[in-house]
Amino acid sequence: MAAMTLAQSGLRTILIEKHELPRKKVCAGGLVKRAASILPEDMDYPVESVCNILEFRVHGTEVSAKTQYDSLAQTVNRSQFDNALVKYAILKGALLKQKCVVKELITQPVHVDLVVESGDTLSASYVVVAEGANARLSESIFGKQPCLVPAIEADVYARSEVLSKYKDKMVFDLDVIEGGYGWVFYKGDHLSVGLGVVNGEKKNLQQSFSEYVLSLGFNQEDKICNKKGALIPVRKREGPYMKGRIMLVGDAAGFADPISAEGLSYALISGRSAAESIIEYFDSPENVSRGYIDKIQINILDELNAAERLVGLVYRFKSIRNLLFRLRGERLANGVAKILSGERRMADITSISKFIKIIFKRK
Ligand SMILES: Cc1cc2nc3c(=O)[nH]c(=O)nc-3n(C[C@H](O)[C@H](O)[C@H](O)COP(=O)(O)OP(=O)(O)OC[C@H]3O[C@@H](n4cnc5c(N)ncnc54)[C@H](O)[C@@H]3O)c2cc1C
């Protein structure tokens, strides 16, 4: 997103990727409306399906809640989606260097040197680091990621009767694993099925995944493939998010939701914000840094702070959570849908008591 915005402004932009594109990426590919609305209107990308129903179930109980919300999310194949983003950036003038691993970033007085694996050195006025969760470059400059959690995802080509049960749905199964959840996203001809721990001890994920798959009723006729694990950052870095002329965006900055681990919205918003700050304040890295914080404060930092305040209610105070689901399930699910669509802000929920007031308020 940063490359796309920078290239559009006419600044010489180089996009560096260590793999050959389209590269593989472990992700369920749930592109929520809040994320999709950031993309340029004229950008084409392949969509697998559109989800209009959000459903929560509490594993091992009868508790569940669902809501209908038109076009709440699109599901995408991340390899193809990310490739479309890159193609669009190239169309707007960005240069792509693929199969190019950046090994080191060295801050010079008025530029940054990028030492790449071949031994060459590139130089840039600004570097936007979007290297994902395994942020080796970022760690050497900004320190360790505060909290990386594991998740597993697989594609399930299920029998048509199973597939149709999930048609148009994004389903979240809470308590499938301690401190985490499982998911089933409808992807047209198949399902994305996965699970992760977002707020708790790291467990035997493989075993939990097998048990989850069994509990969903899949059998030998359902083809489970591409099972892979990856890490997600579920606590943002404390900042700074820029040092000298080097900026952090997306997972490298720890910008994923601590409750749902949804990260595409924040990767896109932070990428665009970093680029806009460079464009606006090009001559002053201090002003670029201030501009970047101003831009992400409301749409990212305040949102993630609010989610951090509520995470305990979702994963630790389960009896209260289940009671709220029983009493106000549909309203809760609808509130989440409004946040994922960008219609409502998480930051408006300033405390747990405010949250409870909101869901019990008369319509
Ligand atoms: C199992 C799983 C399921 C998920 N499901 C969802 C979901 O449904 N919806 C959602 O919104 N989020 C989801 N997420 C989170 C989402 O995938 C991330 O938040 C998002 O991909 C972050 O984007 P990014 O651009 O910051 O990093 P990435 O998408 O990880 O991109 C980083 C890129 O940098 C490249 N790179 C890294 N180091 C170097 C280097 N030194 N030199 C050159 N290139 C380098 C990598 O090859 C990679 O292509 C999921 C994550 C996991 C693990």
The ligand as an SDF file (V2000), in Angstrom:
LIG
                    3D

 53 58  0  0  0  0  0  0  0  0999 V2000
   -2.9320  -18.1940    9.7540 C   0  0  0  0  0  0  0  0  0  0  0  0
   -3.1990  -16.7180    9.5790 C   0  0  0  0  0  0  0  0  0  0  0  0
   -4.4390  -16.2740    9.1680 C   0  0  0  0  0  0  0  0  0  0  0  0
   -4.6910  -14.9050    9.0140 C   0  0  0  0  0  0  0  0  0  0  0  0
   -5.9260  -14.5220    8.5540 N   0  0  0  0  0  0  0  0  0  0  0  0
   -6.1890  -13.2110    8.3850 C   0  0  0  0  0  0  0  0  0  0  0  0
   -7.4510  -12.7880    7.8520 C   0  0  0  0  0  0  0  0  0  0  0  0
   -8.3090  -13.5920    7.4930 O   0  0  0  0  0  0  0  0  0  0  0  0
   -7.6870  -11.4530    7.7210 N   0  0  0  0  0  0  0  0  0  0  0  0
   -6.7420  -10.5180    8.0740 C   0  0  0  0  0  0  0  0  0  0  0  0
   -7.0230   -9.3090    7.9630 O   0  0  0  0  0  0  0  0  0  0  0  0
   -5.5400  -10.8930    8.5660 N   0  0  0  0  0  0  0  0  0  0  0  0
   -5.2250  -12.2120    8.7060 C   0  0  0  0  0  0  0  0  0  0  0  0
   -3.9930  -12.5820    9.1620 N   0  0  0  0  0  0  0  0  0  0  0  0
   -3.0010  -11.5410    9.4440 C   0  0  0  0  0  0  0  0  0  0  0  0
   -2.4320  -10.9780    8.1210 C   0  0  0  0  0  0  0  0  0  0  0  0
   -1.9860  -12.0500    7.3230 O   0  0  0  0  0  0  0  0  0  0  0  0
   -1.2800  -10.0130    8.3970 C   0  0  0  0  0  0  0  0  0  0  0  0
   -1.6710   -9.0870    9.3860 O   0  0  0  0  0  0  0  0  0  0  0  0
   -0.8760   -9.2700    7.1190 C   0  0  0  0  0  0  0  0  0  0  0  0
   -0.4290  -10.1770    6.1430 O   0  0  0  0  0  0  0  0  0  0  0  0
    0.2270   -8.2520    7.4080 C   0  0  0  0  0  0  0  0  0  0  0  0
    0.6980   -7.7220    6.1990 O   0  0  0  0  0  0  0  0  0  0  0  0
    2.1830   -7.1580    6.0770 P   0  0  0  0  0  0  0  0  0  0  0  0
    2.2600   -6.5190    4.7350 O   0  0  0  0  0  0  0  0  0  0  0  0
    2.5210   -6.3610    7.2750 O   0  0  0  0  0  0  0  0  0  0  0  0
    3.1430   -8.4470    6.1070 O   0  0  0  0  0  0  0  0  0  0  0  0
    3.2040   -9.7130    5.1370 P   0  0  0  0  0  0  0  0  0  0  0  0
    1.9190   -9.9040    4.4270 O   0  0  0  0  0  0  0  0  0  0  0  0
    3.7170  -10.8260    5.9760 O   0  0  0  0  0  0  0  0  0  0  0  0
    4.2940   -9.3040    4.0560 O   0  0  0  0  0  0  0  0  0  0  0  0
    5.6430   -9.1690    4.3760 C   0  0  0  0  0  0  0  0  0  0  0  0
    6.4670   -9.3740    3.1080 C   0  0  0  0  0  0  0  0  0  0  0  0
    7.8120   -8.9580    3.3300 O   0  0  0  0  0  0  0  0  0  0  0  0
    8.6840   -9.8910    2.7010 C   0  0  0  0  0  0  0  0  0  0  0  0
    9.9760   -9.8050    3.4080 N   0  0  0  0  0  0  0  0  0  0  0  0
   10.2080  -10.1230    4.7030 C   0  0  0  0  0  0  0  0  0  0  0  0
   11.4970   -9.8790    5.0220 N   0  0  0  0  0  0  0  0  0  0  0  0
   12.0890   -9.3930    3.9060 C   0  0  0  0  0  0  0  0  0  0  0  0
   13.4160   -8.9580    3.6210 C   0  0  0  0  0  0  0  0  0  0  0  0
   14.3820   -8.9640    4.5420 N   0  0  0  0  0  0  0  0  0  0  0  0
   13.6910   -8.5220    2.3590 N   0  0  0  0  0  0  0  0  0  0  0  0
   12.7130   -8.4980    1.4090 C   0  0  0  0  0  0  0  0  0  0  0  0
   11.4370   -8.8940    1.6320 N   0  0  0  0  0  0  0  0  0  0  0  0
   11.1280   -9.3270    2.8630 C   0  0  0  0  0  0  0  0  0  0  0  0
    7.9850  -11.2320    2.8850 C   0  0  0  0  0  0  0  0  0  0  0  0
    8.4550  -12.1940    1.9390 O   0  0  0  0  0  0  0  0  0  0  0  0
    6.5200  -10.8570    2.6930 C   0  0  0  0  0  0  0  0  0  0  0  0
    6.1210  -10.9680    1.3370 O   0  0  0  0  0  0  0  0  0  0  0  0
   -3.6840  -13.9410    9.3010 C   0  0  0  0  0  0  0  0  0  0  0  0
   -2.4130  -14.3960    9.6930 C   0  0  0  0  0  0  0  0  0  0  0  0
   -2.1660  -15.7590    9.8290 C   0  0  0  0  0  0  0  0  0  0  0  0
   -0.7800  -16.2070   10.2320 C   0  0  0  0  0  0  0  0  0  0  0  0
  1  2  1  0
  2  3  1  0
  2 52  2  0
  3  4  2  0
  4  5  1  0
  4 50  1  0
  5  6  2  0
  6  7  1  0
  6 13  1  0
  7  8  2  0
  7  9  1  0
  9 10  1  0
 10 11  2  0
 10 12  1  0
 12 13  2  0
 13 14  1  0
 14 15  1  0
 14 50  1  0
 15 16  1  0
 16 17  1  0
 16 18  1  0
 18 19  1  0
 18 20  1  0
 20 21  1  0
 20 22  1  0
 22 23  1  0
 23 24  1  0
 24 25  2  0
 24 26  1  0
 24 27  1  0
 27 28  1  0
 28 29  2  0
 28 30  1  0
 28 31  1  0
 31 32  1  0
 32 33  1  0
 33 34  1  0
 33 48  1  0
 34 35  1  0
 35 36  1  0
 35 46  1  0
 36 37  1  0
 36 45  1  0
 37 38  2  0
 38 39  1  0
 39 40  1  0
 39 45  2  0
 40 41  1  0
 40 42  2  0
 42 43  1  0
 43 44  2  0
 44 45  1  0
 46 47  1  0
 46 48  1  0
 48 49  1  0
 50 51  2  0
 51 52  1  0
 52 53  1  0
M  END
$$$$
